[in-house]
Amino acid sequence: MEVLLHQIDAFVDAPFSGNPAAVMPLPTWLPDGLLQQLAEENNLAETAFYTSELPTDAGGPPGEWPAFHLRWFTPAVEVDMCGHATLASAAQIITDIHPEHDRVSFYTRSGWLHVDRTDDDEYVLNLPALASVRLDPDPALVAALGVTPVRAYTGQDEIVVVADEDEVRSAAPDFGAFPQLPRGAVLTAPGRSSDFVSRFFGPGVGVPEDPVTGSAHAQLVPLWARELGRPTLTARQLSRRGGTLRGELVDNRVLLLGRCRRYLDGVVTLPD
């Protein structure tokens, strides 16, 4: 059996920037163990698998546009939400399969997610806005990050806010000292050329540092919108590759806008 493989960089602002995602369309679902092996073999932060088979609990397609069942795997685990691989999957579908449509919807472990293509060939990802609760910084996490916290929050991820952009950029985490976390940790601060900056670390889910983390911004955009007093924000993730996002808080949703750039197309021959 052969399966297509597309590698697409999401949230790019230059070649070889953004976050690479593997996108693998499937005619039908393969065993979970094989999906995990494929994600490990791809060795990217996320591999997105999708089929046109919607589960019975999906409640039917949300509109007169393409809809798919989408799942995401790191090299180590399946995850509940991934922004950049969703953006990349939508770009592949709209470009290769449904160029007549400017919207695609995905049924996922986080419910229905939608991506729209703009007239400027950008993509708008619609995610649920995730709440965060302020708490005292975790001493073990702060020590592993090697930073001086200003404040901290918890939610989908553990968020540590520091004073400025330089401290986010220069942080050199000790991944061996990281505490066990449900998902990952975000280091963030006010930005100079953007409203805020961040880095994402998830060694416990097989992603020591993620280049650009759309799903983390489902939590960061509401937090910084509250801090800065306005709903529309610019963000920069300060990984080695780097990436730029524009976010907007609209009611209980976060809209993330970014570009995609295809890197390769290939074919994977599955074992018998």
N, C-alpha and C positions, 0 to 999 in steps of 0.2 A: 504494500500500500504506500502511496506517495502523498505527501501533504505539503502544501505551499508554505513558505516561510518568507515574511517580509520584515525587514528591519527598518524602522522609521524613527527618526529623531523628533521628539516633541518639545514644544516650548523653545524653539531655536531662535536665535537672532544672528547667527553666522554659521557657516559650515563647521561641522564637528563640535557644535555646541548643543545645549539641550540634553534631554534624557533619551537614550536609545531604548526602544521597546521592540521585542519580537512579537509579531502578529501572525497567528496561525489559524486560518479558516479551516473548519472541520465539516465534513458531510454529516457526521453524527458524533456523539460524544465517545471518546476513548476511555479506557479505564483510568481512574484517578492516579494510580501508580505510574502509568505511562506518561500522563500529562506532567507529573512531577519530574520524571526522568528527562523529558524533553526540555523543561524549564531549566533544569540543572545543566543539561548539555548546551543550551543556548547561552548560559552564563551571563545573562543580563539582569538588571534589577527586577524586571518583570517580563514575563511572557503572557500575552493575552491570547486566549482561545475563544472562538465564538462559533456558534452554529445558528441556523435559521429555525431550529426546533425550540419552541418556547415551552417551558414547563407548565403543567396544568395550573399551578398556583400563581402564574404571572398575571392572570386576569385579562389576557388578550392584548393585542397591540394597542398602543396609546393613540394612534392616529393613522392617517393615510400616507404613511411614509415607511421606509424599511425598519424592521425591528429584529433584533437578534438576542440570543442568550450568550452572555459574556462572563468569562471567569479569568482570574488573574493568579499567576503563580510566580513567586520569587524562586531562586534556586533551592530554597529550603522548605517553603510552606505555601499553601493557598492563602490569599488575603481577602479581606472584606471590601476594600476599596483601593483603587489605583487610578489616579488622574491621567498621568502621561500616557499609559498604555490604552486608556479609553480614547483619548484624543487621537492617538496613532491609529487605532482600529477604525475610528470614524473616517479618518483621512483616507485609509486604504479602501474602505467600502465605497465612499462617495466617489473616489477617483476611478477605481477599477470596476465596480459592480453596478453602482447606481448614480452615474453622473447627472441623471435627470433630477435628482433630489438634492436639497441643501440641508436636510436634517436626517439623522439616524438615531434610533433609540435602542437602548440596551437594557435587558432585564438582568440584574446582578444581585449579589448578596447585600447590596445597599439599596435595593429597590430599582425603580426605573431611572435611568440616567439618559440625558439627551445631549447631542452635540449638533451644533448648527455651523454651516459654512457661510462666511460673509462674502460680500462682493469683492473684498480685497484678498480672497483666498486665505483668510485666517479662519480659525475654528474656535467656537465658544462652547465650553464644557459647562454643563449645568449640574451642580452637585448639591446635596443637602448641606446647609450651614450647621456646623458642629459646635456645640457649646464647650466652653472651658471654664474651670472653676479655679480660682486663685487659692494657693496653698503655700506653706513654707517650702523652700527649696530642699530637695532630697540631698543630704550631704554626700551620699555615695555617688549619685549622678553628677553632682557639681564637681567632686574630686576627679571623676573619670573624664569629664569634659575639660577640666583644668581652667575654669573661668570664675569670675566674680559675679554672682547673680545680683540683679536688681530686684527681680520678683520671679515667681514661677506659677505655672498653671498645670492642671491636669485635665484630660479628656480622652479623645482618641489616642493622642500622643502626650508625652510629658514635654512641656514647653518651659525653657529657661530663657528669660529676657536679660540681656546684658546692656551695658551703657551705650556702646557705639559699634559701628560697622567694623572697625579694625579688630575688635576683640572677637567678633564672629569669624572674620577671615583668617585670623592667625591661630585659632584654636586647634590643638593637636590632641584629639581624644585618645585615651588609653582604652581600647576596646576590650582588653582582657579584664579591666576593672569595672566594666559596665554592670549595673544591677540588672536583674531579670525584669524586663518590661513587657507589657502586653503587646506592644508594637514597636515604638521607637521614641527617640528624643529629638526635639527641635531646639536649635539655638537661634535666637532672633534678636534684632535690635533695630532702632530707627536707622534709615538709610540716608546717604548724602544725595545721590542722584535718583533714588527711588524712595518711596514712602517707608518701606522697611526691607530688610534683608534677612536671610535665614540660611541654615544648613540643617540637613536631616541625617540622623544616624540610626540604623536599625540592625545592629549586629546579631540580635537575637532572632531575627527573621531572615538572616542570610544576606543582608544588605548593609555592609559596614558604613558606607556613605552613599546616599542616593544623589545623582546629579541634579535633578529638578523634580520636586515632589508635589504633584498637583493635589493629591489627597490631603497633604498636610495643610495646604492653603484653604481647604474647607474649614479648618479651625483657625488658621492665622488671619484670614480676611475679616471674619467677625470680630476677632480680638483687636486687631489694629484699627478697624472701623470704629469700634467703641473708644479706643485710646485717642484717635485723631479726630473723631467727631465728624466723619464723612464716609459715605458708602463706597466711593470709587477710589481705588488705590493702585499704585504700581509696586511691583515686587521684583527683587533680584535674589536668586539663590546662588550663593557664593561657593559652590563646589569648584573643582578644578575645571570642569567643562563649562559650568555656568549656564544660566538660563534666565529669561525675562518673562514675567507674567503680568497681565493686567486683570485685576479682580474687582467685582462689584457685588455688594451685599444687597439682595432684593428679597424683602420679606424673610422667609426662612430658607432661601437658596443662595448659593454662591456661584456667580458666573465667572469663569476663568477664560481669558482670551489668549491664544498663542498660535504660533505657526508650526507647521510640520515640514520635515525634509526627509525624503526617502533616501536610504543609504544602499540597500540591496534587496533583490528578490531572488529566491532560490527554491529548491525542492528538497524535502527531507524524505528519504526512504526509510520507512518504519521496519523494525525487525518482524519476522514472521511469528 
